[in-house]
Amino acid sequence: MVQANNTRTDLFGKSRMGYALVESQKLDDWVRFARDALGMDVREEDDTLVCRLDEHARRLVITRGPLEDMAALGYEIEDQDSLEIVLQRLQHKGVAVAAGDASGAALRGVERYWRCTGPKELPIEFYVTPKLTDAPLSMLASGYVTGSAGMGHVAITSRRPEAMLGFWQEILNARVSDDIEQRMSGLMLDIRFLRLNERHHSVAVACTRGRRMDPIRTRIQHMNIQCATLEDMTAAYQRCRQLGYRIMMGVGQHTNDRELSFYVESPSGFEIEYGWSPIAVDEESWQPMRHQGISTWGHKPLDHNLGDELRQAVRAIRSLMRREYTPF
């Protein structure tokens, strides 16, 4: 156990997004989506789907259940001492942390894990040792970019962005990469991008300017995965179109991280950003900027329609009547 005052210890670079756990009743559709459209390695185990991207035994896990949403996000911590600091910081903030059991660890593909309730009541989990496998990957993509930067990023909408950002900054020492102003559906959004390591961002937090509203049903707006080649990205886009999945934004390039990507709606409603070649941050020279608009070109709505606009408007108004949960 680390006993020293840990508030000054900088954990930047010592954490990365390691796995995502989804709960859904649509397992057949998730098989088709993850394997045949996105091109992941997918294995079926009773009421569970296990998706691999690399040597990690489990990256995306879908279990049967009614939630239709992200059920947990797991963050790999560099070493045991750093994990102890994370747990101490949570305890100091009054956030309850529980150790996961053996069956939960097996489901997630880790030796041990610890769990807390994060912003928007999304369970956030921490672990040190993932289970690895040298079993060959059977997937349509040539590969994915993971490693020390982790498996990708998530974007989250929030009515309490300061508290949301504070969770990642105070617990994991996330750094601000940049900000974007973007008008969507008649609302001006302010989006802040946080990085945990060299990946341009591991978490993006969006809020409406002025009256804070949340038009998104799910706990996350999207999850990003990064494929190895441009051909992987364009082939996945074509497969998603051919299989009838809703393309929420067509291929385009972002202003800040320069990633080429498209956004497709998952069977559970949140979106998957399938991207290629974002820049990595050089800590020696990086300066945060404010960008006007999320894209330099492309990313045009394709299957986003008036019905989506109306549903989002209703959810935005209803969000004013409930309090958004934050851990501290």
N, C-alpha and C positions, 0 to 999 in steps of 0.2 A: 504494500500500500504506500502510495506517495504521500508523505507527511508534510512536506514543505508548502508554504503559501503558493498556491498554484495560479493566483489571479494574474500574475505577470508572465507566466509561461505561455509562449506563443505556439499554438498548435497548428498554425497555417502550414499546409503541405503534408500534414499527418493524417488526413482523412480524405475519403473518396466515396462516392455513391457505389455501393456494392451489389445490392439486389433490390428488386421490387416485388411485392406480394399483392396480388389482385384477388378479389372475391367476386365470382360471377356464376350465374346459372347457365350461361351460354358457352359451355365448354366446347361443343362441336364447332361453333363459330370461331372461338378463339384458336382452335387447332388450325382451321383453314386460314385465319387471319395471320397468325404468327409464323406458320410453316410455309403456306402456299403463297401468301401475299408478301409478307416482309422477308421471308427467306431464312428464318432462324432454324436451329436444330430443336425439334420438339419431340418430347417423349410423354406418352400417356401412362399415368399410374393411378388406377382406380378413379377417384374423383379429383385428381390433381393433374395439371399439365406442367411439365418442367421444360423450360426453354434455356438453351445454352447459346452463348456468343463466343466463348473462348474456353480456356482450360478450367475455368471455374465450373464446378458441378451444376450450379444453379444460379441463374441471373434473374430471370423473370419466371415467377411461379404463380399459377392461377389455380385457386381452389374453388370447389363448388360452394356457393352460398348466395344469399339474397342481396348482398351489399351493392353489387354492380359499381365498384369503385376501387380505388387504390386502398388496400387494407394495411399496408405498412411499407416503409422505406428503410432499408438497411444501409448503414455507413460503416465501412471498413476503417478501423483505426490502426495506425502504424505499428504500435507496440503496446504492451500491457501498461507501462507507466503512463503513456498518453491516455489510454482508456480510463485509468484510475482518476486522472485529472478531469476528464469529461464527466465521470460519475460524481465526483466531488462538487464540480460546478453546478450540476443539476440539483444535488442535495442542498447546496448553499442557497439556491434559488427557490427551494421549497417544492421542487418537482419530484413526484414519486417515481422511483425507478424499481422495476422488478426484473429478476433474473429469469430468462426463459428456460423452459424445461427441455428434456432430451428430445422429445418428439418434435417440438417446435424448432430446435436446432437442426434436426435431420431434415425437416421440411424446407428450411432455408439454405441448407448446404453449408453450415458453419459448425465449428466445434462448440461454441457457447455464444450467447448473446444476451444483451440487456435492453429493456424496453421502457419507454416513457410515452406519455401522450403529448404530442407536439402541437404546433399551431393548427387551428381548424380541426382539432381532435384527430389528426392523422398520427397514428403510432409511428414513432421514430425509434429505430433500433441501432445498437452499436455492437460491434464484434471485432475481434483481432484476427482470427484464423479461419479463412475459408477452406472448404473442402475442394480439392483439385482433382482432376481426372485427365488421364492421357488417352481416353477413349476417342476415336476419330469423330469429328463433327460431320453430320449429314445435313447440309443446308445449301440453299440456293445462293446465298451471298458468299463471296470469296473470303470474307472475314469482317471483323469489327475492331474498332480502335478503343481499347480499354486501358489496361496497365495501370500506371501510377496515377492517371487522371480519373480512373473509375469508369463506370459503364455509361455515363451520360449525364443529363441534367433533368430537372423538373421545373415547370413554371406554375405558379400558384397565384390566384386572385385573392385579394384580402381587403377587408374593411378596416383592418388595424395593421397597416403595413409597418409602422414603426416597431410594434411588438413582434411582428413576424420576422423582420430583419434582425431585430435584437437577439432572437433565439439563436440564429446561425452565427451571428457575430460574437456573442458572449460565450457560447458553449464551444464553438469550433474555430473561433478567430477568423471567420470568413472576411474577405476583403472586397471592397467595392471595385468592380471592374468599370462600369459606366452606367449611364441612364439613357432611356429612350422616351420621347413623347410621341404618342400615336393616337390618332382619332379613329375610333371604331364604333360603328352603330350609333353615331351621333354623340358619343361620349369621348372625352379626352382622357386617355390613360397615361399615367406615369409608371414606368417600369424600371426597377433597379435590379442590376445583375451582380450577384455575389459569386466569388470563386473561393474554393477550398484548397486549390492546388493550381497547377499550370493550365488546366482546362479553363477557358475563358469564363465560363460560369457553370456552377453546379446547381444553383438555385436562382430563379428569377421571380420577383414579387411585383405584381401589377395591382394598381388601385385606380379608381376613378377620381378625377380631380374635382374638388369641391365636395359635393354630397357623396360620401363614401357608400358605394353599393357593390354588390357581388352578383353578377349575372350567371355564374357558372355553377351547375349542379354538383359536380364532382369535387373532391378535395384538391385535385390538381387540375390545371387546365390542359397541360400536356407533359409527356415524358419524351426526352430525346435519346436516340441511340445514333452512334456514328459509324457508318460503314467504311470499308477500307478503300473503295475505289468509286470514281464517278460512275462507272458502268453498273456497279452494285445499286447505286441510288436511282439511276434512270430505269434499270430493269425492275426494281421494286415498285416504282411509280407506275410503270406499265402493267405490272401484275395486279396492283390494287385497282386500277381502272378496269381491267378486263374481268376481275372477279366481283366488281360491283360495289366496292367499298367507297364510302363518301370521302372525296378529297376536299378538305376544308380550305386548304390553300395550296395552289399549284406550285410548281418548282420556282424558286427565287433565291436571292442572296441577301443575307442580313447586312445591315449597316455596321453593326458593332463587331461581331466575331467573324464576319465574312463567310459564314457557312452557307453552302448551297444545300437546299432542303425542300421537302414538301411536308404537308400535314395531312394525316388521314385519321378519320374517326375510328376508334377501337370499338369492339363489340360492347364494352362497358360504358361508352360515352365520352370518356376523356380522349384526347388526341395523342397520336404518336408523331413526333417530328423525326423524320428519317433523313439524316444529313450526312454531308461529306465535307471534309477539309476545313474545319474552323481553324482560326489562328490560335496559337498557344501564347500565353502571356509571358513576356520577358520582364521579370520583376525589377530589373535594373533600370529599365527605361519607360515602363508603362505609366501613362497618365490618364486618369478617368476623364471621360468626355460626356457631353449630353448630345445625343443624336436626335434628329428630327425624322421620325418614321422608322419602322422596323426593317425596311427593305430598300436596297438600292434599285432593285428591279424584281419583277415577278411577285410571287406569293399572292396571286389574285384569288379571291374566293371562287370556287368552282361549284361545289354542291351545297354551299351555305345559302339558305333561301329565306323568304319572308317569314315562314313558319319558325325558323330558328330565331330570327330577330324578335318575333313576338314572344316566344318562350323565354328568351333571355331578358326581355324587358319586364315580364311578369316576375321572373326570379329576382331581378335587381330590386324591384319595388318591395317584394316580400322580404328580401334580406334586411331591409330597414327595420323590420319588426322583431328581429332576433339578434342576440348578442353573439359575436364571434368569439370562440374560445381561444385563449392564449395561455401558455403555461405560467407566464409571469409578466 
